[in-house]
């Protein structure tokens, strides 16, 4: 995909996704892991197309409010049966149903660490046609997998909180609240959010047991697992979680200027 907008061009210039060494090794042994990994590149390409559509709309006469999504594969919806079963598309549908037709600019990337958000994703906000009304950030799980030393991750997340636009919504770790590491890191996330004027999506409080909430690769959430992300982000976004549909409509139909689907595409 190419375009004349600097954000579109930056997304198009990203190198292909490269799985971590452990993921590559496991994928050779497991067809179910391969089946999830195989969705990563096409999902990212589809999001890039949706970003281009949102930016084209934002630079026209309509100027819908913007929701910028930053983070890792969970913000892409990897593990769900489709983009529309991920938390971003579902909350987008709920916003529209509540009379808040946001256009989504999803700059997240599978495999992203907190440093990728700081160094690669956040700078793209400078190229938006106007300031985003909502910025959500969900990252940290890949950092811990790569290096479980919690103080290192907390320092990175504190840097991220300092760099993010004031009023962003930061996500706690996708780990059970009883995990000592999660408690340590999440305390730091809450402190940083308070210091820099952000809100917090309390993810750990809503996670399902792994046998219910994980996809076939036993790492990414499945459709039910993404309910935790929906509930965690709904409150700081001002959405009633009980009114969020089980499926969004970003990719299943033609979108109106606000980004909401209006008719089936066949």
MIKOL-370355 format. One line per 4 residues: their letters; for each residue y, z, x of N, C-alpha, C. Coordinates in pm, whole numbers, plus 50000, padded with zeros to 5 digits. Atoms other than C-alpha are relative to their C-alpha. Example, Ala and Ser with C-alpha at 12.3 -4.5 7.8 and 13.67 -1.06 7.14 Angstrom:
BEGIN
AS> 49881 50000 50089 49550 50780 51230 50120 50000 50090 | 49881 49994 49918 49894 50714 51367 50109 50073 49923
This chain:
BEGIN
XXXX> 49881 50000 50085 50000 50000 50000 50123 50000 50088 | 49875 50000 49927 50346 49923 50129 50113 50002 49900 | 49887 49994 50089 50694 49960 49987 50126 50015 50079 | 49871 49989 49933 51061 49993 50062 50052 50143 49997
XXXX> 49957 49860 50001 51082 50366 49999 49939 50071 50121 | 50054 49935 49879 51045 50582 50313 49881 50091 49973 | 50117 49916 50031 50803 50820 50139 49877 49913 49979 | 50112 50091 50022 50583 50534 50023 49950 49944 50133
XXXX> 50039 50055 49870 50587 50384 50372 49933 50106 50087 | 50062 49893 49920 50506 50721 50532 49858 50027 49954 | 50136 49979 50051 50205 50767 50305 49909 49884 50040 | 50081 50116 49963 50086 50414 50377 49965 50001 50148
XXXX> 50022 49997 49855 50113 50481 50751 49905 50110 50044 | 50094 49895 49962 49884 50783 50741 49868 49939 50045 | 50131 50052 49958 49563 50722 50936 49893 50038 49899 | 50108 49966 50093 49236 50722 50741 49953 50143 50020
XXXX> 50051 49862 49994 49094 51063 50658 49881 50007 50093 | 50112 49977 49908 48862 51195 50929 49939 50136 49968 | 50061 49871 50032 48616 51465 50820 49980 50083 50126 | 50026 49911 49887 48571 51769 51040 49857 49979 50050
XXXX> 50131 50022 49937 48273 51767 51276 49888 50060 49917 | 50104 49936 50081 48078 52014 51062 49974 49920 49873 | 50016 50079 50122 48142 51807 50751 49920 49873 50027 | 50074 50121 49965 48017 51493 50924 49852 50030 50020
XXXX> 50140 49965 49975 47701 51670 51038 49927 50031 49870 | 50064 49965 50126 47628 51812 50694 49983 49878 49910 | 50009 50119 50084 47699 51480 50525 49881 49913 50038 | 50117 50079 49957 47428 51316 50734 49871 50057 49943
XXXX> 50120 49934 50050 47183 51568 50595 49995 50006 49847 | 49993 49975 50144 47299 51585 50235 50071 49887 49927 | 49939 50103 50082 47360 51308 49987 50106 50055 49907 | 49900 49943 50090 47551 51546 49759 50132 50021 50072
XXXX> 49877 49985 49923 47801 51623 50034 50064 49864 50022 | 49947 50135 49982 47837 51252 50105 50066 49950 49872 | 49945 50051 50126 47900 51187 49737 50140 50054 49974 | 49866 49944 50016 48200 51422 49734 50094 49942 50104
XXXX> 49915 50054 49893 48334 51303 50070 50041 49856 49971 | 49971 50141 50027 48316 50944 49947 50115 49982 49903 | 49889 50011 50095 48580 51020 49683 50135 50023 50065 | 49874 49956 49940 48844 51135 49931 50097 49884 50022
XXXX> 49908 50111 49972 48988 50801 50045 50049 49931 49873 | 49948 50063 50122 49001 50634 49700 50092 50092 49919 | 49912 49907 50071 49153 50949 49550 50138 50002 50064 | 49871 50000 49932 49424 50954 49815 50078 49871 49972
XXXX> 49932 50127 50028 49499 50585 49760 50058 49999 49858 | 49950 49997 50139 49531 50644 49385 50124 50087 49990 | 49881 49916 50001 49774 50928 49443 50119 49928 50061 | 49890 50076 49940 49979 50704 49670 50060 49902 49899
XXXX> 49950 50091 50104 50004 50451 49387 50084 50075 49897 | 49927 49920 50097 50115 50724 49147 50133 50049 50056 | 49874 49960 49936 50376 50848 49396 50099 49884 49997 | 49912 50117 50002 50517 50495 49424 50058 49978 49860
XXXX> 49952 50016 50137 50539 50475 49044 50106 50105 49967 | 49904 49892 50029 50715 50813 49020 50133 49976 50069 | 49876 50022 49926 50967 50724 49289 50078 49881 49943 | 49932 50114 50061 51041 50388 49128 50070 50043 49871
XXXX> 49939 49948 50122 51106 50568 48800 50121 50087 50032 | 49892 49908 49965 51322 50832 48969 50124 49928 50049 | 49886 50075 49950 51542 50567 49124 50058 49906 49894 | 49946 50078 50111 51599 50401 48787 50097 50082 49918
XXXX> 49904 49933 50087 51807 50514 48492 49945 50128 49939 | 50059 49888 50073 51560 50768 48354 50015 50133 50074 | 49986 49882 49914 51565 51020 48645 49929 50123 49942 | 50074 49883 50049 51288 51256 48525 50003 50112 50103
XXXX> 50014 49893 49901 51260 51598 48686 49876 49976 50085 | 50108 50026 49905 51036 51587 48992 49919 50126 50027 | 50092 49895 49954 50734 51800 49069 49936 49948 50128 | 50058 50037 49872 50640 51777 49437 49881 50090 50029
XXXX> 50125 49929 49972 50284 51877 49527 49970 49987 50149 | 50034 49996 49858 50207 51982 49886 49870 50077 50019 | 50121 49923 49975 49880 52100 50033 49884 49917 50048 | 50124 50056 49947 49520 52007 50097 49920 49931 49890
XXXX> 50085 50075 50093 49224 51854 49913 49999 50058 49859 | 49998 49944 50135 49252 52097 49623 50117 49943 49920 | 49888 50063 50069 49592 51945 49540 49970 49854 49968 | 50045 50136 50031 49421 51604 49548 49900 50000 49884
XXXX> 50102 49992 50105 49156 51727 49303 49862 49963 50046 | 50132 50035 49948 48861 51661 49533 49897 50101 49949 | 50105 49917 50059 48538 51794 49382 49996 49992 49850 | 49998 50021 50144 48650 51734 49025 49940 49863 49968
XXXX> 50062 50126 50039 48492 51451 48830 50099 49884 50000 | 49896 50101 49987 48825 51264 48842 50131 50070 50033 | 49867 49943 49979 49189 51315 48937 50046 50075 49875 | 49951 49941 50124 49254 51393 48572 49933 50131 49964
XXXX> 50062 49869 50020 49017 51690 48585 50045 50101 50105 | 49943 49907 49904 49203 51842 48879 50117 50076 49939 | 49898 49912 50058 49465 52109 48829 50137 49933 49988 | 49867 50061 50003 49767 51890 48904 50017 49913 49875
XXXX> 49989 50086 50118 49700 51630 48635 49996 50081 49871 | 50009 49919 50121 49604 51896 48381 50131 50074 49972 | 49873 49931 50021 49923 52096 48436 50113 49902 49969 | 49902 50103 50032 50127 51777 48431 49994 49966 49851
XXXX> 50015 50027 50143 49986 51703 48084 50056 50114 49917 | 49948 49885 50074 50069 52055 47970 50153 50003 50002 | 49854 50007 49993 50428 52017 48093 50054 49898 49900 | 49955 50104 50092 50465 51695 47898 49985 50045 49855
XXXX> 50023 49953 50137 50315 51849 47585 50103 50105 49958 | 49899 49898 50028 50574 52127 47614 50141 49942 50004 | 49869 50063 49997 50858 51873 47627 50066 50001 50136 | 49948 49998 49863 50894 51882 48005 49934 49884 50078
XXXX> 50066 50118 49942 50810 51526 48122 50033 49979 50147 | 49979 50011 49856 50792 51563 48499 49932 49876 50057 | 50065 50101 49917 50719 51283 48743 49945 50070 50124 | 50068 49932 49889 50472 51390 49013 50014 49919 50128
XXXX> 50000 50058 49865 50521 51322 49384 49901 50083 50081 | 50107 49924 49934 50191 51435 49535 49988 49954 50145 | 49999 50031 49857 50225 51443 49915 49887 50070 50074 | 50110 49924 49939 49911 51650 49976 49903 49907 50070
XXXX> 50100 50081 49929 49621 51537 50192 49875 50082 50023 | 50127 49933 49970 49255 51625 50223 49994 50035 50148 | 50012 49954 49862 49185 51825 50536 50125 50064 50056 | 49874 49948 49948 49544 51945 50566 49991 50149 50033
XXXX> 49977 49861 49963 49619 52269 50748 50146 50033 49970 | 49862 49959 50026 49938 52469 50707 50098 49927 50091 | 49909 50072 49910 50087 52297 51013 50024 49857 49954 | 49979 50134 50052 50034 51958 50850 50105 50002 49888
XXXX> 49900 49990 50105 50235 52074 50550 50139 50019 50061 | 49871 49973 49937 50513 52205 50775 50054 49876 50070 | 49954 50107 49911 50529 51909 51013 50001 49862 49937 | 50015 50136 50053 50430 51612 50796 50039 49987 49853
XXXX> 49974 50013 50143 50463 51686 50425 50139 50047 49961 | 49867 49949 50037 50775 51902 50393 50114 49907 50041 | 49887 50088 49963 50999 51662 50591 50020 49882 49905 | 49986 50112 50093 50930 51391 50331 50090 50035 49882
XXXX> 49912 49962 50110 51127 51593 50075 50144 49956 50024 | 49864 50046 49969 51444 51485 50257 50026 49859 49948 | 49985 50139 50044 51378 51131 50129 49989 49985 49849 | 50001 50009 50146 51356 51219 49759 50136 49952 49950
XXXX> 49871 50046 50051 51626 51052 49547 50088 50115 49949 | 49928 49879 50038 51724 51400 49421 49903 50116 50014 | 50083 49882 49971 51596 51756 49459 49891 50018 49895 | 50111 49971 50091 51261 51845 49310 50029 50127 49921
XXXX> 49986 49881 50084 51264 52092 49021 49887 50099 50024 | 50115 49916 49970 50917 52224 49109 49939 49952 50131 | 50075 50029 49879 50750 52242 49450 49884 50098 50005 | 50118 49915 49989 50394 52374 49466 49932 49975 50134
XXXX> 50063 50009 49868 50214 52447 49792 49870 50079 49997 | 50130 49934 49997 49844 52523 49820 49927 49957 50126 | 50060 50033 49871 49703 52536 50173 49956 50130 50065 | 50046 49881 49927 49525 52774 50407 49851 50008 50016
XXXX> 50146 49995 49991 49156 52732 50337 49947 49929 50122 | 50047 50074 49883 49109 52468 50606 50038 50070 50130 | 49960 49923 49882 49301 52683 50854 49894 50104 50033 | 50097 49892 49977 49054 52967 50806 49864 49947 50042
XXXX> 50128 50059 49959 48751 52741 50834 50005 49962 50148 | 49987 50043 49861 48883 52606 51164 50015 50118 50096 | 49976 49884 49916 48990 52946 51297 50018 50122 49910 | 49993 49888 50095 48914 53266 51102 50088 50116 50044
XXXX> 49912 49893 49953 49168 53471 51299 50119 50011 49905 | 49903 49989 50108 49382 53594 51010 50145 50010 50046 | 49859 49991 49959 49700 53692 51203 50060 49865 50036 | 49949 50133 49968 49732 53335 51328 50040 49926 49873
XXXX> 49969 50069 50125 49717 53198 50975 50123 50062 49933 | 49883 49938 50064 49968 53454 50846 50129 49954 50066 | 49879 50048 49932 50218 53346 51111 50035 49859 49955 | 49975 50138 50045 50176 52985 51006 50053 49998 49856
XXXX> 49955 49998 50139 50215 53066 50637 50140 50059 49988 | 49863 49949 49999 50527 53268 50713 50098 49890 50042 | 49917 50115 49961 50669 52962 50892 50015 49903 49884 | 49997 50091 50114 50579 52753 50591 50094 50053 49892
XXXX> 49913 49940 50100 50753 52994 50354 50147 49987 50040 | 49862 50012 49952 51065 52984 50570 50051 49856 49985 | 49959 50140 50003 51068 52602 50574 50006 49941 49860 | 50009 50057 50134 50993 52544 50206 50129 50019 49922
XXXX> 49881 49983 50084 51271 52490 49950 49991 50131 49921 | 49997 49874 50074 51376 52815 49786 49952 49978 49857 | 50055 50012 50134 51190 52872 49461 49869 49926 49994 | 50131 50064 49999 50871 52698 49572 49893 50098 49949
XXXX> 50112 49918 50046 50539 52823 49436 49892 49994 50107 | 50100 49990 49894 50305 52940 49713 49869 50052 49942 | 50132 49963 50051 49932 52980 49656 49934 50100 50095 | 50081 49912 49917 49724 53271 49778 49870 49928 50035
XXXX> 50120 50066 49950 49398 53192 49955 49895 49979 49892 | 50112 50021 50093 49109 53037 49760 49878 50078 50045 | 50108 49911 49958 48893 53336 49847 50001 50121 49907 | 50004 49884 50090 48775 53635 49641 50096 50109 50045
XXXX> 49902 49897 49970 49029 53914 49619 49942 50116 50078 | 50060 49889 49927 48777 54161 49765 49977 49966 50148 | 50017 50039 49861 48760 53964 50093 50108 50066 50086 | 49898 49937 49914 48934 54167 50371 50096 49898 50059
XXXX> 49912 50103 49944 49067 53847 50527 50097 49950 49895 | 49913 50047 50108 49200 53724 50194 50107 50104 49968 | 49901 49896 50030 49367 54058 50125 50108 50003 50107 | 49904 49996 49889 49531 54056 50470 50097 49882 49991
XXXX> 49915 50119 50003 49658 53700 50444 50086 49997 49874 | 49926 50008 50125 49761 53725 50080 50114 50100 49994 | 49886 49906 49990 49972 54034 50147 50115 49935 50075 | 49896 50068 49923 50158 53829 50405 50067 49889 49918
XXXX> 49944 50104 50085 50201 53542 50159 50099 50060 49900 | 49911 49936 50098 50352 53778 49901 50128 50050 50066 | 49880 49952 49929 50587 53935 50157 50093 49884 50033 | 49919 50116 49963 50703 53594 50278 50065 49938 49876
XXXX> 49943 50055 50123 50752 53473 49920 50120 50082 49955 | 49888 49914 50036 50973 53772 49847 50118 49979 50094 | 49893 50014 49900 51170 53728 50169 50077 49870 49983 | 49935 50131 50003 51240 53358 50117 50024 49947 49858
XXXX> 49964 50037 50136 51279 53353 49739 49904 49905 49931 | 50100 50085 50063 50953 53191 49631 49922 50077 49894 | 50095 49942 50095 50700 53252 49354 49860 49989 50058 | 50137 49998 49949 50329 53318 49405 49902 49967 49888
XXXX> 50114 50029 50088 50026 53164 49235 49881 50080 50050 | 50106 49907 49958 49759 53436 49249 49863 49938 49973 | 50123 50076 50019 49452 53221 49297 49876 50087 49998 | 50121 49920 49987 49198 53484 49400 49960 50072 49873
XXXX> 50029 49924 50122 49227 53667 49070 49927 49917 49896 | 50057 50086 50105 49094 53366 48877 49876 49924 50044 | 50112 50079 49950 48813 53230 49095 49870 50033 49927 | 50132 49983 50058 48471 53177 48939 49898 50029 50111
XXXX> 50107 49987 49900 48146 53276 49116 49963 49863 50055 | 50027 50131 49938 48043 53000 49361 49901 49914 49923 | 50100 50082 50068 47741 52895 49155 50055 49934 49874 | 49938 50060 50118 47974 52813 48865 50121 49914 50034
XXXX> 49870 50063 49975 48294 52698 49031 50006 49898 50110 | 49996 50093 49887 48192 52477 49324 49932 49868 49966 | 50057 50133 50020 48114 52107 49334 49871 49985 50080 | 50129 50024 49936 47803 51947 49481 50001 50030 50149
XXXX> 49996 49972 49855 47924 51997 49839 50010 50148 50030 | 49993 49854 49986 47949 52375 49780 50124 50045 50077 | 49876 49965 49931 48300 52374 49925 50122 49978 49910 | 49887 50030 50089 48543 52204 49686 49971 50050 49858
XXXX> 50021 49959 50139 48596 52326 49328 49946 49883 49916 | 50037 50099 50100 48433 52144 49039 50099 50007 49884 | 49907 49999 50113 48597 52082 48701 50029 50142 49953 | 49982 49862 50045 48539 52442 48594 50070 50083 50106
XXXX> 49937 49925 49891 48639 52573 48934 50150 49982 50004 | 49855 50024 49998 48981 52412 48904 50073 50075 49890 | 49934 49912 50098 49046 52635 48603 50076 50112 50071 | 49932 49894 49926 49139 52899 48863 50137 49953 50047
XXXX> 49872 50055 49956 49412 52675 49004 50094 49982 49881 | 49919 50017 50121 49532 52592 48653 50063 50133 49959 | 49950 49871 50046 49563 52958 48559 50095 50063 50102 | 49914 49940 49897 49714 53063 48892 50139 49937 50000
XXXX> 49871 50067 49994 49989 52801 48885 50072 49997 49865 | 49937 50010 50131 50050 52801 48508 50109 50104 49982 | 49901 49894 50024 50230 53135 48502 50131 49976 50073 | 49871 50024 49934 50490 53066 48774 50067 49869 49959
XXXX> 49941 50125 50049 50539 52717 48627 50048 50012 49856 | 49955 49979 50136 50615 52867 48286 49915 49931 49895 | 50094 50067 50091 50306 52723 48116 49901 50102 49945 | 50106 49918 50058 50071 52898 47875 49866 49943 50044
XXXX> 50126 50058 49950 49733 52856 48050 49902 49965 49890 | 50092 50028 50110 49552 52860 47717 50032 49868 49929 | 49962 50127 50061 49739 52543 47615 49981 49882 50094 | 50021 50108 49904 49644 52342 47923 49875 49922 49962
XXXX> 50119 50079 50037 49408 52054 47835 49896 49999 50111 | 50107 50006 49902 49074 52020 48008 50007 49873 50084 | 49984 50124 49925 49175 51674 48123 50142 49949 49986 | 49871 50066 50002 49506 51520 48219 49982 49852 49972
XXXX> 50007 50143 50034 49591 51155 48161 50077 49914 50100 | 49924 50076 49901 49760 51041 48482 49937 49866 50033 | 50065 50121 49950 49500 50782 48577 49922 49924 49894 | 50085 50064 50102 49327 50698 48249 50077 49907 49909
XXXX> 49919 50081 50089 49617 50516 48089 50129 49960 50068 | 49871 50044 49949 49952 50348 48139 50101 50112 49981 | 49907 49887 50006 50227 50601 48216 50137 49957 49949 | 49862 50021 50040 50567 50630 48058 50091 50040 50116
XXXX> 49914 49968 49887 50879 50689 48275 49988 50142 50050 | 50018 49863 49955 50806 51061 48283 49869 50023 50069 | 50127 49987 49931 50463 50997 48427 49884 50031 49910 | 50107 49965 50093 50263 51078 48115 49938 49874 49941
XXXX> 50068 50117 50055 50002 50835 47987 50032 49983 49853 | 49964 50027 50138 50082 50664 47661 49899 49913 49927 | 50100 50081 50070 49806 50415 47589 49885 49969 50095 | 50118 50024 49918 49459 50341 47709 50012 49868 50072
XX> 49993 50122 49921 49424 50085 47982 49870 49923 49994 | 50129 50067 50007 49067 49995 47899 49921 50037 50115
